[in-house]
């Protein structure tokens, strides 16, 4: 009988808790709203209640190996402190791991949410057949994670992999991190909406203006819908997304020479609209990519082609994620299975 673990994906909007067994079977998933405005204490109580419920329900299915929690923000991996978390006001510089362990009475592993997503795609998703990979997560912001030899690469404090804050426009848009022109300002869902509103304000985007007027919650998805219908301004915005990602990936490929880079998160559903630009940028900017590109990068959708091809050597595969919004949940559940 396989043992199991609890994975938690703590988002600024949704709090999701799952029981997952060692073979990667999802036993049950609970989705709650993150009651951020009621404070950290309340959110942690909600989380612990759901964790206890799932632990008790599946305890005759095997041994509970522990709980892994993906948190949006900068985590100090040694101390279990959340250092910065823009989407969780009131959580910065707090001993979150200790608070949760005290309530549950068991060991808890905290991890950055993008690292968890990378670990999920490595375990069960697009990168399951490679030992080394990196992932970019395109959501409200842009997160990143690196897995080397099957383990998350943490760097000194657990803060490695902040690809969203790589500069892609030296004098560009001011970022919340203090830098200008971060990738996050051009490739996140927030950035897609901002660029659309800029184009509307410039009077150069009638299609986007109509969509924004008819939709109070004008989103990156609405911009994507216009792009696939052929709206030139919407398409231009996604080419800008692809350019930013191409510059980031060129930096990563030149630096790391990994077999696989995975692009996930909500905005990655617009893969068709931005990926051709990624590959154009990579071919023109990245020496290591030029030397290792597969013949048909857009067709290289699975990890299979990252393996040795007879006569051609290993290839650099850049592909979209497979697990959707569950990547972080699976990755978080995997943490206690490999960190015993
Ligand atoms: Zn930044």
Boltz pocket constraint, residues with backbone or C-beta under 6 A from the ligand:
constraints:
  - pocket:
      binder: B
      contacts: [[A, 164], [A, 165], [A, 175], [A, 176], [A, 177], [A, 178], [A, 179], [A, 182], [A, 184]]
      max_distance: 6.0
